[in-house]
Amino acid sequence: MAQYDLIVIGSGPGGYVCAIRAAQLGLKTACVEGRETLGGTCLNVGCIPSKALLHASHQLHEAQHNFEKMGLMGDAPSVDWAKMLGYKDEVIAGNTKGIEFLFKKNKIDWLKGWASIPEAGKVKVGDEVHEAKHIVVASGSESAPVPGADVTVDEKTVVTSTGALALEKIPETMTVIGGGVIGLELGSVYARLGTKVTVVEYLDGITPGQDAEVAKTFQRILKRQGLEFVTGAAVSKVETGEGGATTHYTLRKDDSAHTLESEIVLVATGRRPYTDGLGLEALGVTLTQRGQIEVDDHYLTSVEGIRAIGDAIAGPMLAHKAEDEGMAVAEILAGQAGHVNYEVIPGVIYTHPEVASVGLTEELAKEEGRAYKVGKFAFQGNGRAKANFAADGFVKMIADAETDRILGCHVIGPMAGDLIHEICVAMEFGAAAEDVARTCHAHPTYSEAMREAALACGDGAIHA
């Protein structure tokens, strides 16, 4: 029976980061993973492969729509779908092997198989039982079903994100159920590849929780790119047949029934914690009504010695949130003061343009009764964005009306997912909008738009 200071269950971003940090801090560490490769959903069938296809399809879009404008003449490239999927698989392999290398470098044991916890302090993998002073559950999440609907996923005609990343051919038509991040990213991939994509969303707008002004602009841009939207629609059933599938839905505004035919249906109605087979309920680990593991401020469950992080607990289901929690737990177990600032966790949608946000939306600021001010700057005023045919969108900064302290920032535009981190750092240090406005930004860069939005919180942007 092997004995460890820590056994982490799950090798996704939360799990592998937790294991590496713990090993760096001197804990004898093992990580349990039942997949053939490390990295969890994110590296294998989530974040990384979807970004590879987003990148490839965006290059196609540039060749079809912008090359000629820049004097790059010739026929636009054709798509070799099998080769594109091969590129995606190479990206996955490079990243997962990288995690395996880091495990070896940090002397972390990979316990291959699926875990269960027969009792506190013990983890069973296959027929072997391993002892650990501490156990961290980082088992991640799985695709959630369509609420109240008769929908059977077969990963061929009716697919989740996993099946959508490995379709046999590019479909002519696709219905996406859910107007959130996953549906819009994968819908964008196929729309660029020539698929007619229709997004069916239960709410009256896409990207729930996003700043309303950003969401409306985002939907308008995606519509211009060829995506169609049916909002305020409750899906009741999906029927499959020879040529594809029929999606049945009801418009909530008038209870009228409708159908939508398509070759492929992508179910993208969010994700739910995956804890099957761990034996948590038998151990007495408290779960919430949503199936999340309940933890305290130190990620400890109701059972001493068992902690949980990432998608398995409450909070946004984001890889980087899980990573931060993984580092925090490892540091707590090593006697340090691990901490996660949940007020400064950015969110990004990797379409084109990208959408990124951190902190309060204007709607939340109003709900909280905060006295606030808004600084906005459109990318139309940014020289680099205009030169690169990337001038759609804007930066919207929200600051306290009295102190000028930055409360949030929302970006729709080029490289938004990278630009947002300037504001994340500023917020971590309690910076005011004026601090960003008085910081020299290189010209010409997209980041100048961040400075201009900060200036707009004061006397006004220069290039607006």
N, C-alpha and C positions, 0 to 999 in steps of 0.2 A: 504493500500500500504506500503510494507516494504521498509525501507531506509537503505542503506549500504554505507560504505566508498568505498568498492570494490566488484564488482561481477566478478568472473572468469567464463568464458564459456568453459567448458571442464575439465575433471578430470584426464587427462593423466598425465605423469610425469611433463610436464611443468605446467599444470593447478593446480594439487594438491600441488605441491611444492610452487608455487606462493601463493596459498591461505594460506598455513601453515605459510610461512615466513611473509606474510602480517599480519596474526593474531598475530604472535609472536611479531610483531612490533607495535601492538596496534590498527590496523585497524579493524573495524567491517566488516567481510568478509562473503560472500556467494559464493558457487560454483554450477554451473548448470551442471547436467549430466543426460542424457536420458536413459543410460543403467541401467540395474537392479543392477549393481555393479560398484563401483568406479575403477579408474585406467586406463581407456581408452584402446586403442588398445594394448599398451605395456603389461599391466598386464593381460588382458583378452584373446586376440587372437594374441599376438605378441611375444615380448622379453621373457617374463617369461615362457609361455607354451612351446615355441620352445626350450628353454634351458633345460626344464625338459625332453623333448624327446631326446635331444642331450645327456644328461647325462645318461639316461636309455639305449639308444642304444650303447653308448660308453662302458658301463659296460658289455653289451652283447659281444661286440667286444673283450674286454679284456679276457672274459671267453673263447671265441672261439679260440683266437690266442695266448694269453700270459700266461694263468694260468698254463698250462702244463710245460712251460719253467721254471716256478718258483717252480715246484714240487707240484702244486695244481692239483691233479688228479681227474678224474671223468668226467661224461658227461657234456657238456655245457648246460646251461639252455635253455628251450624252451620259446617261447614268447606267453604270454597271452595278446593279443592286447587290449581286453576290460579292463583288469586290468591296463595295462600301461596307457591307456587313463584316467582311474579313478585316477591313481597317478597324472597325469598331471592336472586333474580338482581339486584335493585336493590342489596342489601347488597354482593354481590360486585363490582358495577360501581363503587360508591362507593369501595371499598377499592383495587381495581386501578388506577383512575384517580388515586387518591391517590399510589400509588407512581410512576406516570408523571410526576405533578407534581413529586415529590421528585427524580426523575432530572433533569428540566429545571432545577430550582432549583440542583442541585449540578453541573450541566454534565457529566452522565454520558451517554455515547453508548449508545443502545440498538441493538445489532446484531441485526436481526430475522432469525431463521432458526435452524437447528440446527447445532451446532458439532462440529468434529473438530479434533484436534491432530496435524497432519502431522509436526511435529517440535517440540522444546522451543523456546519463544520465538515460536511461530506458531500462530494459530488460524484455521481456515478456516470461513467462514460462506457457504453458497451457493458462488458462484464466486470470492469474494474472500478473500484471505489477509491477515490483520492481524498485525502484530508487537507483541510485548509483552515487557517485561523479566520480568514475573511473570504466571503463569496460576493462577487458583484454580478448581478444579472444585467446583461446588456444584449438582450435577445432581439431587440429591434421591433419591427412592425411588418404587417402584411396588408395587401390591398383590402379595403373595406367594401362590402357589398352595397348595392344600391338600396337605400332604406325603403322598406315596404314594397319592393318590386319583385316580380318573378323574373329573375335574370340568372341564367346559368353560364358561368365562365368555362369555356373549353380551351382557351388559349390558342384557338385557330380562327374561329369566326368572331366569337365574343371574347375579347382579350383584356387583360390588365396591362400595366406598363411592361411587365415581363414579356408577354406575347407580342406586344407592339414593337419591341426592340428586335424581333426575330421573325417577322412575317416572311412567308415564302416569296411573295412578290409585292410590288407597290400596288395597292388597291386603287381602283378608279374612284371609289366613294368610301367615306368613313364617317360614322357618327361617333362623336365623343360625348359621353355622359359625364358632365361635370366641368364647370368653367374655372377650375382652380389651376394651380401651377403645373401639375403633371399633364393634365389634359391639354393645356394651351401649348406647353413645350412640344409634346409629341404631335399635337395637331399641326403646329407650325412646321415641323419636320416634313410631314407628309404633304402639307399644302404646297411647300416649296418644290416637292418632287412631282407635283402634278395631280395629287389627289383632291377631289372635291370634299372638303371637310365641313361638317356641320356640328356645332357645339350646342348641346342641350343642357341648360342650367336651371335648377329649381328656383333659385333666387332671381331677382329682377336685374341683376348685373353680375359681371364676372369678378373673379378674385375677391371673394368675401374677406372683409377685414382690411383690405387695402384702402388707402386714402381715396375717397370717392372721386375726386377730380382726376387723379391718376388713372383710376379704373376706367372711367368714361373715355379718357383719351386713349388708353390702351386698347379698349374694345374697338374704337373707331379706326385706329391704325391697323389692327389685325383684320378688320373687315375690308379695309382697303387692300390688304395683302391677299384677300381671297377667302378667308374664313367666314362662314356664315353662323349666325347665332339665333337660337330660339331660347329666350329667357322667360322666367316665370312659368316653367314647364315641369310637371311632375311625371316622371317615367313610371309606368305601371308594369310593363312587360317587354321582353325582347324574345321574339320567335326566330329560330334559325331554319333555313331551308337550303335548297340546292344552290341558289345564286348568292346567298349571303344571309342577311338578317333584317327583320322588321322591328323597329322600335316604336312602341305604343306610348303616347304621352298625352297628358291633359293640361291645357292652358289654365292656370289658376285664376286668371282674371274673369273668365266666363264659363269655366268647366267644359269647354269644347274638347272633344276627343280628336286626336290626330295620329298619323303614322308616318314613319320615315324609313325608306328603304336604303340599304347600303351594303357593300361587300363585307365591311368590317365594322364592328362596334367596339369601341374602347371604353371600358368602365374605369373612370377616373374620379371617383367620389370620395377620395381621401384614403387614409390608412388607419389601422387600428393596432394596438399592441399585440405582439405575438409571444405568448408565454406557454403555449401548449406543451404538455409532456414534462414540464419542470417539477410538477407536484407542489406548486405553491399553496394551493388551497388546503391540501392535506397537512401542510406544515403550519398552517395558521397565518400565512402572510395575507394581510388585508389588501383587497382590491377595491377600486372605485366602481361605480355603476358603469363606467365606460371601459372597464377591464384593465385600467391602468394600475400599476403597483403603487400603493400609498407609501410615501417616504417622508422623513423629517428633514430639517435643514442640513443634516449631514448625510442625506441619502440612505439613511438606515430604515429598513422596513420594520414591521411589527415583530419580527423575529430577530433576536440578537445575532449579530455576525453576518447577516445577509443584507446587502445593499443593492440598489438598482439605479440605473441611469438611462438616458436617451429616450427613444421612442416608447420604452416600456413604462415610463412615468409621465406625469402631467407636463404640459408645456408644448411649444412648437416642435413638430417632428422635423427637425433640421439636423443634418450631419454635424455641423459645427457646434450646435448646442450640445449634442451628445459628446463631442470631443472635449469641450470645456468641462462638462460634468465628469468625464473620465479622468481628466487631469486633476480636477478638484478632489475626487474621491481618493485617488492615489496619494495625493499630498496629505489628506486627512489621515489616511491609514499610516503614513510615515511620520505622523506627529506634527505636520505643518498645518497652516491655516488655509486650506483649499477653499476657493470662493468662486462663484459665478455671478456676474452682474446681469440679471435677466432683463434689466431696462435697456441694455445695449447689446441686443442680438439682432444682427441684420438679416433681412430676408431678400432673396434674389430670384427673379424669374428670368431664365436664360434664352428668351426669344430675341428677336431683333426688331425694334430696339429692346434692350434689357430693361427690367424694372427692379428697382432696389429701394429698400426702406429700412429705417431704424427709428425707434422711439415712438412718440405720440403722433397719431394722425390728427388732422384738424378736427375731425368728428369726435375723437376721444378727448381732445383738449376742451371742446365745448361741453361734452358730457361731464367732465370733471370740474367745470366752472372756472377753468384757468383763464387768466387774462393773458392773451398771447398776441403775437404779430406774425405775419407771414411775409417772407421774402421769396420772390419767384424770378426765375430767369429762364428764357426759352433758348434752346440750342440753336435756333435760327440766328441768334446773335453771337454764336461762337464760330470763329473763323475756321478752326480745324474741322469742326463738325460739318460745316457747309462744303468744305473742300472734299470731304470724304463721303458725300451723299448720305450723311447720318444726322441731319438736323431736325428730325422729328423729336418732339418731347420737350421736357423742361426739368428744372430742379426747383423743388419747393421746400423751403426751410421754415421751421416753426420755432420761434423763440419766445421766452417769457417777456411779457410786455414791459415789466418793470426792471428786471435784472439783466435782460438780454441773453440769459443762459439758453443754450440750444436744447430744445425739448424733443425734436425729431427732425427727420429729413426724408424726403421722398423724391426719387429720381426715375424718370422714364427717358431713356436716351442711350447713346453709345457708351459702352463700357460702364454702365451704371453699377454693376456688381463690384467693380474695382473702385470706382469713385466714392462709393458710400463709406469706405473705411476711413477716409479722412475725417468724416463726421463722427464715426464711432470712436476714434481716438480722442477727438475734441470733447465728446460727451463724457468719456471716461475721466477726463481731467476737469470736468465742470466748466468747459470753455463757453464764452459768449460768442454770439454771431460776429461781433466786432473783432474777436481774436482771429477768426478765420478770414475776415475781410482784410485785416492788416497783415496777413501772411502772404509773402510774395509767391505767386504761382507762375511757373514757366509758361512762356508763350511761344508758339501756339499749342495749347493742349486742351483736351476736353475738361480737365480739372479746373480751368478758369471759370467754368460755369458754376462751380461750387462757390468760388469766391464772389462771383457776381450775385448769386442768391443771398449770400451773407451780407453783401453791400446793400442789397434791396431791403434787408431788415433794418437798415439805418437810413442814411441820406439818399440812397438810391443806387441802382446798378449803373455802371459806366456805359455799357454797350446795349442797353435796353432802349 
